[in-house]
Amino acid sequence: MSTRQIAETEKANGLWENKSPAHKGGKIAKNARLELEEKTGKKVVTGQNFLKSKEQKKIK
């Protein structure tokens, strides 16, 4: 959502113009994740809570 709002504010169109908003939005998301992990004392991303690819699901 952050990336989208930044891109709309900067009126970015196309791949190259959206590169900057993507980096800025990524930094915001990273900082939010790190702050949440610090406050809760728990990791947000672990090996137990990720979505498996379609191929891995078929193996089971």
Backbone bond lengths (Angstrom), bond angles and torsions (degrees), N, CA, C in turn:
res aa  C-N    CA-C-N  psi(-1)  N-CA   C-N-CA  omega(-1)  CA-C   N-CA-C  phi
1 M - - - 1.445 - - 1.529 109.72 -
2 S 1.326 116.10 -39.58 1.469 119.79 179.89 1.519 110.45 -61.50
3 T 1.332 115.54 -46.04 1.465 120.80 -178.68 1.522 110.13 -60.50
4 R 1.309 116.18 -43.95 1.464 120.13 -179.22 1.523 111.03 -61.89
5 Q 1.317 117.68 -45.14 1.456 120.73 -178.90 1.528 111.35 -66.07
6 I 1.330 116.88 -38.42 1.465 120.33 177.68 1.529 109.75 -64.47
7 A 1.322 117.08 -44.46 1.466 121.39 179.42 1.524 111.03 -61.95
8 E 1.319 116.94 -41.61 1.466 120.26 178.49 1.523 111.16 -65.59
9 T 1.337 117.01 -40.24 1.456 121.09 179.37 1.521 111.18 -64.85
10 E 1.338 116.34 -41.20 1.464 121.48 -179.95 1.528 112.14 -82.55
11 K 1.348 116.54 -2.85 1.466 122.56 -178.16 1.525 111.17 52.04
12 A 1.333 115.16 48.02 1.462 121.89 -178.63 1.522 110.12 -80.65
13 N 1.323 115.73 134.03 1.467 122.36 176.45 1.512 108.41 -130.89
14 G 1.312 116.45 133.33 1.457 120.36 177.53 1.512 112.87 88.10
15 L 1.321 113.56 170.29 1.454 121.53 -174.79 1.523 112.72 -61.19
16 W 1.302 117.04 -50.96 1.468 119.72 -172.82 1.516 112.59 -69.28
17 E 1.305 117.46 -35.99 1.459 120.09 178.69 1.530 111.58 -72.33
18 N 1.318 117.46 -27.27 1.468 121.11 -179.66 1.519 113.16 -85.00
19 K 1.308 117.28 -5.21 1.468 120.68 -179.35 1.537 111.06 -63.73
20 S 1.305 117.31 -44.89 1.464 121.46 -179.84 1.527 112.13 -64.54
21 P 1.342 118.94 -49.28 1.466 118.66 176.79 1.531 112.69 -59.92
22 A 1.329 117.26 -33.33 1.469 120.58 179.27 1.523 110.57 -64.74
23 H 1.319 117.20 -42.98 1.467 120.60 178.32 1.528 110.72 -64.90
24 K 1.321 116.62 -44.21 1.472 120.41 -179.87 1.520 111.13 -63.42
25 G 1.339 116.94 -43.69 1.465 121.24 178.79 1.517 111.94 -64.99
26 G 1.334 116.53 -36.51 1.457 121.21 177.73 1.519 112.19 -64.63
27 K 1.320 115.56 -38.85 1.476 119.76 177.81 1.527 110.53 -64.68
28 I 1.330 116.15 -40.27 1.464 120.18 178.89 1.522 110.37 -62.94
29 A 1.335 116.91 -44.43 1.470 121.39 179.77 1.522 111.11 -64.30
30 K 1.320 116.66 -41.26 1.471 120.52 179.25 1.521 110.71 -62.73
31 N 1.326 116.05 -46.40 1.465 119.77 -179.21 1.532 111.23 -63.20
32 A 1.338 116.84 -37.78 1.464 120.34 178.53 1.524 110.48 -64.80
33 R 1.346 116.83 -43.03 1.468 120.74 179.22 1.519 110.91 -63.33
34 L 1.324 116.99 -45.76 1.465 120.34 -179.00 1.524 111.72 -64.29
35 E 1.319 116.98 -39.22 1.465 120.50 178.73 1.530 110.83 -66.59
36 L 1.321 117.15 -41.30 1.465 120.78 177.70 1.524 110.56 -62.52
37 E 1.339 117.20 -44.75 1.462 120.77 178.95 1.530 110.93 -62.26
38 E 1.316 116.58 -38.49 1.468 120.31 -179.87 1.528 111.01 -66.52
39 K 1.321 116.82 -42.24 1.469 120.62 -176.96 1.526 112.66 -74.44
40 T 1.350 117.30 -33.73 1.461 119.48 -178.05 1.522 112.69 -92.85
41 G 1.326 116.79 -21.46 1.453 120.11 -177.36 1.524 112.64 76.80
42 K 1.336 117.04 11.10 1.456 121.71 -179.56 1.526 109.96 -123.21
43 K 1.339 116.10 147.40 1.453 121.04 175.81 1.528 109.58 -74.28
44 V 1.312 116.47 141.02 1.456 121.25 178.22 1.530 109.82 -82.12
45 V 1.316 116.79 -42.69 1.455 121.90 -178.84 1.522 109.10 -107.62
46 T 1.333 115.64 121.32 1.460 120.61 177.90 1.519 109.04 -135.46
47 G 1.292 117.00 172.25 1.455 121.45 176.36 1.518 112.45 -68.37
48 Q 1.306 117.42 -14.10 1.458 121.80 -177.52 1.523 113.69 -92.25
49 N 1.335 117.84 -16.43 1.466 118.20 -172.93 1.527 114.33 -121.49
50 F 1.317 118.08 25.25 1.452 119.41 177.89 1.521 110.00 -101.34
51 L 1.337 116.08 155.35 1.461 120.34 178.35 1.515 108.86 -81.47
52 K 1.300 116.53 134.09 1.456 120.86 -179.60 1.525 109.84 -83.94
53 S 1.320 115.65 152.63 1.455 119.85 178.44 1.520 109.83 -70.06
54 K 1.323 116.44 164.86 1.461 121.13 -178.43 1.523 111.19 -61.52
55 E 1.335 117.61 -37.53 1.463 121.15 179.99 1.522 111.35 -63.51
56 Q 1.312 117.48 -41.75 1.462 120.61 179.99 1.528 110.89 -66.71
57 K 1.319 117.13 -33.57 1.467 120.57 178.64 1.516 110.85 -67.56
58 K 1.340 117.55 -37.62 1.464 121.86 -178.27 1.516 111.82 -67.45
59 I 1.339 117.99 -30.38 1.457 122.16 -177.68 1.520 110.56 -62.11
60 K 1.292 117.24 -38.58 1.465 120.95 -179.88 1.486 108.71 -68.84
